[in-house]
Amino acid sequence: MTSTPTATGRPRAKDVARVAALRAAFGGLDAVAPSLAARWALRVWCTLPANGGRRRDERPGAGERSTVDLPGGRTVAVETWGSGDPVYLVHGWGGWRGQLGAFVAPVVAAGRRVIGFDAPSHGESAPGALGRGRSTAVEMAEALAAVGRRHGAPSAVVAHSLGCTTAALALADGMPVGRLAFVAPSADVMAMTAQLARTLGYGERTRRLFDARLEALAGRPLTDFDLTRTSAATPTLVVHDRHDKEVPYAESLRIAEAWPAATLVTTEGLGHQRILRDPGVVARVAEFVTGERPDGAGSAAQ
């Protein structure tokens, strides 16, 4: 799930050269040692992107900081604001809690407590089970569940990108959630393995071995990551930009069709990251998760 786009969405010259070298290496391994190619591809898959846009800090100010322990000596950084029923902020792949900081003020103003955390190997948290700079969606879901046990069952969750899959996994595993707000979700992140194979240039033998290794690492069927199969009756707001270059808008259309209590909100021109700080989107999401309409809030969402 690595990603190295520029601000314009065009790959850098050094990234093009790097991919070309990777393709040559994977092509050779695919022919003579597909098992080795699969192990290498899994490492690539679990490596976080080095994209500065995922490090934006939209928090209105510092909250109360703490940590939550995970099995195996791992810890995750947690930050809370306000008081009342808990609303959780769940970042995406390679992100951190500060990306969703624009939601803090309106949710706190509506009388809720906001809990943000950084998944293992993300933000200010310690490295995950796979080491520094690497993680998995399952590990991210485990972190959400652990933070929820410490700070209370969520009245609502606001999640972005892969964080939506994280929240759906935690929900399927028994974490009670009152409401869900999905911003730019992917319907099935495991379908991206086909794109990884095309990018790295390996064939079906390596891909089958890769999928088997990925499923073993996850410890659950890969179909669990398909949100069209794991639909829930939880009231859900799905917000997606029609021109999102990282996760296609069609992904949210699929989720909205599959989830019986989902409402789809479409934006124009906000992309995959700017959507998190658009005043209209922030107001719409805050209103949904709290039941309160912020005074004077406009909306860019349709």
BELURMO-V484232 format. One record per backbone hydrogen bond with DSSP energy under -0.5 kcal/mol. CO is the residue of the C=O (numbers start at 0). NH is the residue of the N-H. E is the energy in kcal/mol with one decimal. If there is no record, write none. Layout:
CO&NH&E + CO&NH&E
//
This chain:
5&8&-1.3 + 9&5&-0.7 + 11&15&-2.1 + 12&16&-2.2 + 13&17&-2.1 + 14&18&-2.6 + 15&19&-2.1 + 16&20&-2.2 + 17&21&-2.4 + 18&22&-2.8 + 19&23&-2.0 + 20&24&-2.2 + 21&25&-3.2 + 22&26&-2.6 + 23&27&-1.7 + 24&28&-2.2 + 25&29&-2.9 + 26&30&-1.1 + 27&31&-1.5 + 28&32&-3.3 + 32&36&-2.0 + 33&37&-2.4 + 34&38&-1.9 + 35&39&-2.2 + 36&40&-2.7 + 37&41&-2.1 + 38&42&-1.6 + 39&43&-2.2 + 40&44&-2.7 + 41&45&-1.9 + 43&46&-1.3 + 45&134&-2.1 + 48&50&-0.6 + 49&51&-0.6 + 50&53&-1.8 + 51&54&-2.2 + 52&55&-0.9 + 55&57&-0.6 + 62&64&-0.5 + 63&79&-2.2 + 65&77&-2.7 + 67&75&-2.3 + 69&72&-0.8 + 69&73&-0.5 + 70&73&-0.6 + 73&69&-3.4 + 74&125&-1.5 + 75&67&-1.9 + 76&117&-2.2 + 77&65&-2.2 + 78&115&-3.1 + 79&63&-2.7 + 80&113&-2.5 + 84&112&-2.1 + 85&154&-2.9 + 85&155&-1.1 + 86&114&-2.7 + 87&89&-0.5 + 87&157&-3.3 + 88&90&-0.5 + 88&116&-0.8 + 89&159&-2.1 + 91&94&-2.0 + 95&98&-1.5 + 96&99&-1.3 + 97&57&-2.9 + 97&100&-1.7 + 99&102&-1.7 + 100&103&-1.4 + 100&104&-0.6 + 101&105&-0.5 + 102&106&-1.5 + 103&107&-2.8 + 104&108&-2.6 + 105&109&-0.9 + 106&111&-1.5 + 107&110&-2.1 + 110&84&-0.5 + 112&86&-3.0 + 113&80&-2.1 + 113&115&-0.5 + 114&88&-2.4 + 115&78&-2.9 + 116&118&-0.5 + 118&121&-2.4 + 121&124&-2.5 + 125&120&-2.6 + 127&130&-1.6 + 130&127&-0.7 + 130&133&-1.6 + 132&47&-2.7 + 133&127&-0.6 + 135&139&-1.8 + 136&140&-2.2 + 137&141&-2.4 + 138&142&-1.9 + 139&143&-2.0 + 140&144&-2.4 + 141&145&-2.2 + 142&146&-2.6 + 143&147&-2.4 + 144&148&-2.0 + 145&149&-1.5 + 146&150&-2.7 + 147&151&-1.9 + 153&177&-1.4 + 154&178&-0.6 + 155&87&-2.4 + 156&158&-0.6 + 156&180&-2.7 + 157&89&-2.8 + 158&182&-2.6 + 159&162&-2.6 + 160&163&-1.9 + 160&164&-0.7 + 161&165&-2.3 + 162&166&-2.5 + 163&167&-2.3 + 164&168&-2.5 + 165&169&-2.2 + 166&170&-2.4 + 167&171&-2.5 + 168&172&-1.8 + 169&174&-2.5 + 170&173&-1.7 + 173&175&-0.5 + 175&153&-0.5 + 177&234&-0.6 + 178&156&-1.9 + 179&236&-2.7 + 180&158&-2.9 + 180&182&-0.5 + 181&183&-0.6 + 181&238&-3.2 + 182&160&-2.5 + 186&226&-3.3 + 186&227&-0.5 + 187&190&-1.4 + 188&191&-1.6 + 189&192&-1.7 + 190&193&-1.3 + 190&194&-0.6 + 191&195&-2.2 + 192&196&-2.2 + 193&197&-2.0 + 194&198&-2.7 + 195&199&-2.8 + 196&200&-1.6 + 196&201&-1.3 + 202&206&-2.2 + 203&207&-2.5 + 204&208&-1.8 + 205&209&-2.9 + 206&210&-2.8 + 207&211&-1.9 + 208&212&-2.3 + 209&213&-2.8 + 210&214&-2.4 + 211&215&-2.1 + 212&216&-2.4 + 213&217&-2.5 + 214&218&-2.0 + 214&219&-0.9 + 220&223&-1.8 + 221&224&-1.6 + 222&225&-1.6 + 224&188&-0.8 + 224&226&-0.9 + 225&228&-1.8 + 225&229&-1.1 + 231&260&-0.7 + 234&179&-2.4 + 235&237&-0.5 + 235&262&-2.4 + 236&181&-3.1 + 236&238&-0.5 + 237&264&-3.5 + 238&183&-3.4 + 239&266&-2.0 + 240&243&-1.6 + 247&250&-1.8 + 247&251&-0.5 + 248&251&-1.0 + 248&252&-1.4 + 249&253&-1.9 + 250&254&-1.9 + 251&255&-2.9 + 252&256&-1.7 + 253&257&-1.6 + 254&258&-2.5 + 257&259&-0.6 + 258&261&-1.6 + 260&235&-2.3 + 262&237&-3.3 + 264&239&-2.1 + 265&301&-2.5 + 266&241&-2.7 + 269&273&-0.6 + 269&274&-0.6 + 272&275&-2.0 + 273&276&-1.7 + 273&277&-0.6 + 277&281&-2.9 + 278&282&-2.5 + 279&283&-2.3 + 280&284&-2.7 + 281&285&-2.6 + 282&286&-2.4 + 283&287&-1.9 + 284&288&-2.6 + 285&289&-1.5 + 286&290&-2.3 + 291&293&-0.6 + 293&296&-1.6
//
